[in-house]
């Protein structure tokens, strides 16, 4: 009887592990659906912007895709019926994508407020530039942060490390490899733009940090001081902010790995 009980436990335990792994992969697919829709929305915005530009409609009230910009778009009109119809189709496509993204974000919330991702989302969102939605996407893509032995391994997995060309004793480095997880890399780069400003804790970040331990908040502040300083120093030397933000994103990946591996 003793042998039978042990042999029966193995398949059950293996089935549970497989079910958990499949559950995490399913959540990751749902998170990637949002990322794909965001890409589609960006393309739809570009199409609409270029259409308006071709016909002499230029917004001069600040940044695009703000509330002021969308109010301006709502008041644009064309006398030609064909142009008016085209404009309506472009706006309808964009509105549909906005609605789909909101729906997917609502569907994602239950999977990250409880269960295996809840703690990771709370700790990651304590860092500047990492919103709760961004933390959900990072958690879904990485799953187990401890599977990376070092921070540099995670950086390579994201494709944020520079390419290397070696010949004998000569070594030269080029652009980043982009050979890793594109969803993870894009999310880190998006978060890295927040470090172009001076270090500060805004109301939204303070609210997110209320649920975190003092140790996590302290690590997030140290990371912010370092990354904001690095952004300013590199921006003063480099001609392109894309190079700067890529370097900051690479180091942000290291800080996030240190947080989750602590």
C-alpha positions as CSV (number, residue, x, y, z in Angstrom):
1,X,0.0,0.0,0.0
2,X,2.9,2.3,0.8
3,X,4.4,1.9,-2.7
4,X,1.0,2.5,-4.4
5,X,0.4,5.7,-2.6
6,X,3.8,7.1,-3.6
7,X,3.3,6.2,-7.3
8,X,-0.1,7.8,-7.3
9,X,1.2,11.1,-6.0
10,X,3.7,11.7,-8.8
11,X,1.2,12.0,-11.7
12,X,-1.1,14.2,-9.6
13,X,1.7,16.6,-8.6
14,X,3.0,16.7,-12.2
15,X,-0.6,17.5,-13.5
16,X,-0.9,20.3,-11.0
17,X,2.5,21.8,-12.1
18,X,1.5,21.5,-15.7
19,X,-1.8,23.2,-15.0
20,X,-0.2,26.1,-13.2
21,X,2.3,26.5,-16.1
22,X,-0.4,26.5,-18.7
23,X,-2.4,28.9,-16.6
24,X,0.5,31.4,-16.5
25,X,1.1,30.9,-20.3
26,X,-2.6,31.7,-20.9
27,X,-2.4,34.9,-18.8
28,X,0.8,35.8,-20.8
29,X,-1.1,35.4,-24.0
30,X,-3.9,37.7,-22.8
31,X,-1.3,40.3,-21.8
32,X,0.3,40.0,-25.2
33,X,-3.1,40.6,-26.8
34,X,-3.1,44.1,-25.2
35,X,0.4,44.8,-26.4
36,X,-0.6,43.8,-30.0
37,X,-3.7,46.1,-29.8
38,X,-1.5,49.0,-28.5
39,X,0.7,48.5,-31.6
40,X,-2.4,48.5,-33.8
41,X,-3.6,51.7,-32.1
42,X,-0.3,53.4,-32.7
43,X,-0.6,52.6,-36.4
44,X,-4.2,53.8,-36.6
45,X,-3.1,57.1,-34.9
46,X,-0.3,57.5,-37.5
47,X,-2.7,56.9,-40.3
48,X,-5.2,59.5,-39.0
49,X,-2.4,62.0,-38.3
50,X,-1.0,61.7,-41.8
51,X,-4.4,62.0,-43.3
52,X,-5.1,65.2,-41.5
53,X,-1.6,66.5,-42.4
54,X,-2.1,65.8,-46.1
55,X,-5.2,68.0,-46.1
56,X,-3.7,70.9,-44.2
57,X,-5.2,70.1,-40.7
58,X,-2.4,70.7,-38.2
59,X,-2.8,70.7,-34.4
60,X,-0.7,73.5,-32.8
61,X,-2.0,73.2,-29.2
62,X,0.8,71.0,-27.8
63,X,1.3,67.3,-27.7
64,X,-0.8,64.9,-29.8
65,X,-3.3,62.4,-28.4
66,X,-4.0,64.5,-25.3
67,X,-7.5,65.5,-24.3
68,X,-7.0,68.9,-26.1
69,X,-5.8,67.1,-29.2
70,X,-8.8,64.7,-29.3
71,X,-11.2,67.6,-28.7
72,X,-9.6,69.4,-31.7
73,X,-10.0,66.2,-33.8
74,X,-13.7,66.0,-32.9
75,X,-14.2,69.5,-34.3
76,X,-12.4,68.9,-37.6
77,X,-14.7,68.7,-40.6
78,X,-14.3,68.4,-44.4
79,X,-16.6,69.9,-47.0
80,X,-16.0,67.0,-49.5
81,X,-18.2,64.0,-48.7
82,X,-15.5,61.5,-49.6
83,X,-13.0,63.1,-47.3
84,X,-15.6,63.3,-44.5
85,X,-16.4,59.6,-44.9
86,X,-12.7,58.7,-44.9
87,X,-12.2,60.7,-41.8
88,X,-15.1,59.0,-40.1
89,X,-13.7,55.6,-40.9
90,X,-10.3,56.4,-39.5
91,X,-11.8,57.7,-36.3
92,X,-14.1,54.7,-35.9
93,X,-11.2,52.3,-36.3
94,X,-9.3,54.2,-33.6
95,X,-12.3,54.3,-31.3
96,X,-12.8,50.5,-31.7
97,X,-9.1,49.8,-30.8
98,X,-9.4,52.1,-27.7
99,X,-12.5,50.1,-26.6
100,X,-10.7,46.7,-27.2
101,X,-7.7,47.8,-25.2
102,X,-9.9,48.9,-22.3
103,X,-11.8,45.6,-22.4
104,X,-8.6,43.6,-22.3
105,X,-7.2,45.6,-19.4
106,X,-10.4,45.0,-17.5
107,X,-10.0,41.2,-18.2
108,X,-6.4,41.3,-17.0
109,X,-7.2,42.9,-13.6
110,X,-8.6,39.7,-11.8
111,X,-5.5,37.7,-12.7
112,X,-3.1,40.1,-11.0
113,X,-4.9,41.2,-7.9
114,X,-4.8,37.7,-6.5
115,X,-2.8,34.6,-7.1
116,X,0.9,34.2,-8.0
117,X,1.3,37.5,-9.8
118,X,-0.2,39.8,-7.1
119,X,3.0,40.2,-5.0
120,X,5.2,40.8,-8.0
121,X,2.8,43.5,-9.4
122,X,2.8,45.3,-6.1
123,X,6.6,45.3,-5.8
124,X,7.4,46.2,-9.5
125,X,4.9,49.0,-9.6
126,X,6.8,50.7,-6.8
127,X,9.4,51.7,-9.3
128,X,9.2,54.8,-11.3
129,X,7.8,54.4,-14.8
130,X,6.3,51.0,-14.0
131,X,2.6,51.4,-13.8
132,X,0.3,48.7,-12.5
133,X,-0.5,47.6,-16.0
134,X,3.2,47.7,-16.9
135,X,4.0,45.5,-13.8
136,X,1.3,43.0,-14.9
137,X,2.9,42.8,-18.4
138,X,6.4,42.4,-16.9
139,X,5.2,39.7,-14.5
140,X,3.4,37.8,-17.2
141,X,6.4,37.8,-19.5
142,X,9.1,36.9,-16.9
143,X,6.9,34.7,-14.6
144,X,9.9,33.4,-12.5
145,X,12.5,36.0,-12.0
146,X,14.8,33.7,-10.2
147,X,15.4,31.6,-13.3
148,X,17.9,34.2,-14.3
149,X,21.1,33.7,-12.3
150,X,22.3,37.3,-12.9
151,X,20.8,40.6,-13.9
152,X,22.9,40.5,-17.1
153,X,21.2,37.3,-18.1
154,X,17.8,39.1,-17.9
155,X,19.2,42.0,-19.9
156,X,20.3,39.6,-22.6
157,X,16.8,37.9,-22.5
158,X,15.3,41.3,-23.2
159,X,17.7,41.9,-26.1
160,X,19.0,45.1,-24.4
161,X,22.7,44.1,-24.4
162,X,25.0,45.5,-27.1
163,X,26.1,43.2,-29.9
164,X,29.8,42.3,-30.0
165,X,32.2,41.7,-32.9
166,X,35.5,40.0,-31.9
167,X,38.5,39.2,-34.0
168,X,41.6,38.0,-32.2
169,X,42.4,40.5,-29.4
170,X,40.1,43.2,-30.9
171,X,36.6,43.6,-29.5
172,X,34.0,46.1,-30.7
173,X,30.4,46.6,-29.6
174,X,27.6,47.8,-31.7
175,X,23.8,48.3,-31.4
176,X,21.7,46.2,-29.0
177,X,21.0,42.7,-30.2
178,X,17.1,42.9,-30.1
179,X,17.4,39.1,-29.9
180,X,15.2,38.6,-26.9
181,X,11.6,39.1,-25.7
182,X,10.2,42.0,-27.7
183,X,7.2,42.5,-25.4
184,X,9.5,42.7,-22.3
185,X,12.0,45.0,-24.1
186,X,9.3,47.4,-25.2
187,X,7.8,47.6,-21.8
188,X,11.1,48.4,-20.2
189,X,11.9,51.1,-22.8
190,X,8.5,52.7,-22.2
191,X,9.2,52.7,-18.4
192,X,12.7,54.2,-18.9
193,X,11.4,57.4,-20.4
194,X,10.0,58.4,-17.0
195,X,13.6,58.9,-15.7
196,X,14.3,61.9,-17.9
197,X,12.8,64.1,-15.2
198,X,14.2,64.9,-11.8
199,X,13.7,62.3,-9.0
200,X,10.3,62.7,-7.3
201,X,7.5,60.6,-5.9
202,X,4.2,61.7,-7.4
203,X,0.7,61.0,-6.0
204,X,0.2,57.9,-8.2
205,X,3.5,56.4,-7.3
206,X,3.0,57.2,-3.6
207,X,-0.4,55.4,-3.8
208,X,1.2,52.3,-5.4
209,X,4.0,52.3,-2.8
210,X,1.5,52.2,0.1
211,X,1.1,48.5,-0.3
212,X,4.8,47.8,-0.4
213,X,7.3,47.1,2.3
214,X,9.8,49.9,3.4
215,X,12.6,47.9,1.9
216,X,11.0,47.8,-1.5
217,X,10.3,51.6,-1.3
218,X,13.9,52.3,-0.3
219,X,15.2,50.2,-3.2
220,X,12.9,51.9,-5.7
221,X,14.1,55.3,-4.5
222,X,17.8,54.3,-4.9
223,X,17.0,53.1,-8.4
224,X,15.3,56.3,-9.2
225,X,18.2,58.4,-8.0
226,X,20.7,56.4,-10.0
227,X,18.6,56.2,-13.2
228,X,17.6,59.8,-13.3
229,X,21.2,60.8,-12.9
230,X,22.3,58.4,-15.6
231,X,19.7,59.7,-18.0
232,X,20.8,63.3,-17.5
233,X,24.5,62.5,-17.8
234,X,24.0,60.4,-21.0
235,X,21.6,63.0,-22.5
236,X,24.3,65.6,-22.1
237,X,26.8,63.5,-24.2
238,X,24.6,61.6,-26.7
239,X,22.9,63.2,-29.7
240,X,19.9,60.8,-29.6
241,X,17.6,60.2,-26.6
242,X,16.9,56.7,-28.0
243,X,20.4,55.6,-27.1
244,X,20.0,57.1,-23.7
245,X,16.6,55.5,-23.0
246,X,17.9,52.1,-24.1
247,X,20.8,52.3,-21.7
248,X,18.5,53.3,-18.9
249,X,16.1,50.5,-19.8
250,X,18.9,48.0,-19.6
251,X,19.8,49.1,-16.1
252,X,16.2,49.3,-15.0
253,X,15.9,45.6,-15.9
254,X,18.8,45.0,-13.5
255,X,17.1,46.9,-10.7
256,X,13.8,45.0,-11.2
257,X,15.6,41.7,-11.2
258,X,17.4,42.7,-8.0
259,X,14.0,43.5,-6.5
260,X,12.3,40.3,-7.4
261,X,15.4,38.1,-6.6
262,X,15.8,39.7,-3.2
